């Protein structure tokens, strides 16, 4: 037992123990996790969270708390364990892509009202512990025509017609993120706007030609991940 205790102490001292505190936590879904990288054979070190860790070695330790397929509702269930208990100084919050998915009953997986409520909850709890929340908008999806491997091959176009298409509908969730950032005086990385600017437009053809988004239509390539990494680096949020 004594030997085990000594080993645990050494691990904790090295930042590997169960009570490890992180400088920052990236909290979100598959675009935070970089869940598509192994599926597409993209280099692991080019995920945006990994790029932050590599560039900030010895200064910042960013924990990746992204889980593919999750909404803010899912994230709320694990928020304390995956975020608050790590005592981060900064928390990057990037949800919305899965919240905005419209189901066959015509309703989104997470309503806009609940999406807003969950984000406000995250912000409030982070600030109570003296941390800095940073909101990140989601990427502009490539809709496709339903016969390729893009967004409409998995989700029915008909459910998005009222919102002038899935891309505009997704951006309406981003508008909630932007509004909260303004009203709550929270830092914002507008990843949507940055990617559209880099692509030279927000049409399917613009986005496809940019190489920022993979064939799923709603996940970043390494090039897209680097846009987010550079935006965070240039913002001087992590010091």
C-alpha positions as CSV (number, residue, x, y, z in Angstrom):
1,X,0.0,0.0,0.0
2,X,2.8,2.4,0.9
3,X,4.4,1.8,-2.6
4,X,1.1,2.5,-4.3
5,X,0.6,5.7,-2.3
6,X,4.1,6.9,-3.3
7,X,3.3,6.2,-7.0
8,X,0.0,8.1,-6.8
9,X,1.8,11.1,-5.2
10,X,4.4,11.1,-8.0
11,X,1.7,10.9,-10.7
12,X,-0.2,13.8,-9.1
13,X,2.9,15.9,-8.9
14,X,3.5,15.2,-12.6
15,X,0.0,16.4,-13.5
16,X,-1.3,12.9,-14.1
17,X,-3.2,12.1,-10.9
18,X,-6.9,12.0,-10.3
19,X,-6.9,15.6,-8.9
20,X,-5.2,17.1,-11.9
21,X,-6.2,20.7,-12.6
22,X,-6.3,22.0,-16.2
23,X,-5.6,25.5,-17.4
24,X,-8.4,25.2,-19.8
25,X,-11.1,22.8,-20.9
26,X,-12.6,22.4,-24.4
27,X,-16.2,21.4,-23.9
28,X,-18.4,20.4,-26.8
29,X,-19.3,17.7,-29.4
30,X,-17.4,15.9,-32.2
31,X,-15.9,19.1,-33.6
32,X,-14.3,19.7,-30.2
33,X,-13.3,16.0,-29.9
34,X,-12.0,15.8,-33.4
35,X,-13.9,12.6,-33.7
36,X,-13.7,12.5,-37.4
37,X,-9.9,12.6,-37.5
38,X,-9.3,8.9,-37.1
39,X,-12.1,8.1,-39.5
40,X,-10.6,10.3,-42.2
41,X,-7.0,9.4,-41.4
42,X,-6.2,13.0,-40.5
43,X,-3.2,13.5,-38.2
44,X,-4.2,13.6,-34.5
45,X,-1.8,16.4,-33.7
46,X,-3.8,18.7,-36.1
47,X,-6.9,18.7,-34.0
48,X,-7.5,22.3,-32.7
49,X,-7.2,21.3,-29.1
50,X,-4.0,19.4,-29.7
51,X,-2.6,22.4,-31.7
52,X,-3.2,24.6,-28.6
53,X,-1.5,22.1,-26.3
54,X,1.5,21.8,-28.7
55,X,1.9,25.5,-29.1
56,X,1.4,26.3,-25.4
57,X,3.6,23.6,-24.0
58,X,4.6,24.4,-20.4
59,X,2.2,27.3,-20.3
60,X,-1.3,25.9,-20.9
61,X,-2.8,22.5,-20.5
62,X,-6.1,22.1,-22.4
63,X,-8.3,19.1,-21.6
64,X,-10.5,17.9,-24.4
65,X,-14.0,17.3,-23.0
66,X,-15.7,16.9,-26.4
67,X,-17.9,13.9,-27.1
68,X,-19.2,13.1,-30.6
69,X,-23.0,13.4,-31.1
70,X,-23.7,15.4,-28.0
71,X,-26.0,18.3,-27.4
72,X,-25.9,20.9,-24.6
73,X,-28.5,18.7,-22.9
74,X,-26.1,15.8,-22.9
75,X,-23.2,18.0,-21.9
76,X,-25.2,19.4,-18.9
77,X,-25.3,15.9,-17.4
78,X,-21.5,15.6,-17.4
79,X,-20.6,19.3,-16.9
80,X,-19.6,19.0,-13.3
81,X,-17.4,16.0,-13.7
82,X,-15.8,16.9,-17.1
83,X,-15.5,20.6,-16.6
84,X,-16.0,22.1,-13.2
85,X,-14.1,19.4,-11.2
86,X,-11.0,20.1,-13.3
87,X,-10.9,23.8,-12.0
88,X,-10.0,25.3,-15.4
89,X,-9.2,29.0,-15.7
90,X,-10.8,29.0,-19.2
91,X,-13.6,26.9,-20.7
92,X,-14.2,26.9,-24.5
93,X,-17.9,26.0,-25.1
94,X,-18.7,24.8,-28.6
95,X,-22.1,23.2,-29.0
96,X,-25.0,23.6,-31.5
97,X,-24.5,21.3,-34.4
98,X,-26.3,18.5,-32.8
99,X,-28.8,20.7,-30.8
100,X,-30.1,22.1,-34.1
101,X,-30.7,18.7,-35.8
102,X,-34.4,18.6,-36.7
103,X,-36.1,15.3,-36.1
104,X,-38.9,13.6,-38.1
105,X,-41.4,15.1,-35.7
106,X,-40.4,18.5,-37.0
107,X,-38.8,19.5,-33.7
108,X,-35.1,20.1,-33.0
109,X,-33.2,17.8,-30.7
110,X,-32.8,20.7,-28.3
111,X,-35.2,23.7,-28.6
112,X,-33.7,27.2,-29.0
113,X,-35.0,28.2,-25.6
114,X,-33.4,25.2,-23.9
115,X,-30.2,25.7,-25.8
116,X,-30.0,29.2,-24.5
117,X,-30.8,28.1,-21.0
118,X,-28.1,25.5,-21.0
119,X,-25.4,27.9,-22.3
120,X,-26.4,30.4,-19.6
121,X,-26.1,27.7,-17.0
122,X,-22.6,26.7,-18.2
123,X,-21.5,30.4,-18.1
124,X,-23.0,31.0,-14.7
125,X,-21.4,28.0,-13.1
126,X,-18.0,28.6,-14.6
127,X,-18.0,32.2,-13.5
128,X,-19.0,31.2,-10.0
129,X,-15.8,29.3,-9.7
130,X,-13.8,32.2,-11.0
131,X,-13.3,30.8,-14.5
132,X,-13.5,32.4,-17.9
133,X,-16.1,31.0,-20.3
134,X,-15.5,31.4,-24.1
135,X,-18.3,30.8,-26.5
136,X,-17.5,29.4,-30.0
137,X,-20.0,29.3,-32.9
138,X,-20.3,26.1,-34.9
139,X,-19.1,25.7,-38.5
140,X,-21.2,26.4,-41.6
141,X,-22.4,23.0,-42.8
142,X,-22.4,21.9,-46.4
143,X,-26.0,20.8,-47.2
144,X,-25.4,18.8,-50.4
145,X,-28.2,17.4,-52.6
146,X,-29.1,14.4,-50.6
147,X,-27.4,11.9,-53.0
148,X,-23.8,12.6,-51.9
149,X,-22.3,12.0,-48.4
150,X,-23.0,15.5,-47.2
151,X,-25.6,16.8,-44.7
152,X,-28.8,16.0,-46.6
153,X,-27.8,12.4,-47.1
154,X,-28.4,11.9,-43.4
155,X,-31.0,14.5,-42.5
156,X,-34.1,15.3,-44.6
157,X,-34.1,18.6,-46.5
158,X,-37.9,18.9,-46.0
159,X,-37.6,19.5,-42.3
160,X,-35.4,22.5,-42.9
161,X,-37.3,24.3,-45.6
162,X,-39.1,26.6,-43.2
163,X,-35.8,27.9,-42.0
164,X,-34.5,28.4,-45.6
165,X,-32.3,25.4,-45.4
166,X,-30.2,23.6,-42.8
167,X,-27.3,26.0,-43.0
168,X,-29.4,29.0,-42.1
169,X,-31.2,27.0,-39.5
170,X,-27.9,26.0,-37.8
171,X,-26.7,29.6,-38.0
172,X,-29.8,30.7,-36.1
173,X,-28.5,28.7,-33.1
174,X,-25.2,30.5,-33.6
175,X,-27.2,33.8,-33.4
176,X,-28.2,32.7,-29.9
177,X,-24.5,32.1,-29.0
178,X,-23.6,35.6,-30.4
179,X,-26.5,37.2,-28.5
180,X,-25.5,35.6,-25.2
181,X,-21.8,36.6,-25.6
182,X,-23.0,40.2,-26.0
183,X,-25.5,40.3,-23.2
184,X,-23.4,38.4,-20.7
185,X,-20.1,40.1,-21.7
186,X,-18.5,36.8,-22.6
187,X,-15.6,36.3,-25.0
188,X,-16.7,35.0,-28.4
189,X,-14.8,33.2,-31.2
190,X,-17.1,33.4,-34.2
191,X,-15.9,30.3,-36.0
192,X,-18.8,30.4,-38.5
193,X,-17.8,33.9,-39.7
194,X,-14.1,33.1,-39.7
195,X,-14.7,30.0,-41.9
196,X,-17.0,31.8,-44.3
197,X,-14.4,34.6,-44.6
198,X,-11.7,32.0,-45.4
199,X,-13.9,30.2,-47.9
200,X,-14.9,33.5,-49.6
201,X,-18.6,32.8,-49.2
202,X,-21.2,30.7,-47.5
203,X,-22.6,28.7,-50.4
204,X,-22.1,24.9,-50.8
205,X,-19.7,25.5,-53.6
206,X,-17.7,28.0,-51.7
207,X,-17.4,25.8,-48.7
208,X,-16.6,22.6,-50.7
209,X,-13.9,24.4,-52.6
210,X,-12.3,25.7,-49.4
211,X,-11.2,22.3,-48.1
212,X,-12.3,23.4,-44.5
213,X,-15.0,20.8,-44.1
214,X,-14.9,17.0,-44.6
215,X,-17.3,14.9,-46.7
216,X,-19.8,14.6,-43.9
217,X,-20.6,18.3,-44.4
218,X,-20.5,19.2,-40.7
219,X,-17.0,18.3,-39.5
220,X,-13.7,20.2,-39.8
221,X,-10.7,19.0,-41.8
222,X,-7.3,19.8,-40.4
223,X,-7.4,23.0,-42.4
224,X,-10.7,24.0,-40.8
225,X,-9.4,23.1,-37.3
226,X,-6.4,25.3,-37.9
227,X,-8.7,28.3,-38.5
228,X,-10.2,27.8,-35.1
229,X,-6.8,27.3,-33.5
230,X,-5.4,30.5,-35.0
231,X,-8.5,32.4,-34.0
232,X,-8.0,31.4,-30.4
233,X,-4.2,32.1,-30.5
234,X,-4.7,35.5,-32.0
235,X,-7.4,36.4,-29.4
236,X,-4.8,36.1,-26.6
237,X,-7.4,34.3,-24.5
238,X,-4.8,31.8,-23.3
239,X,-1.9,33.6,-21.7
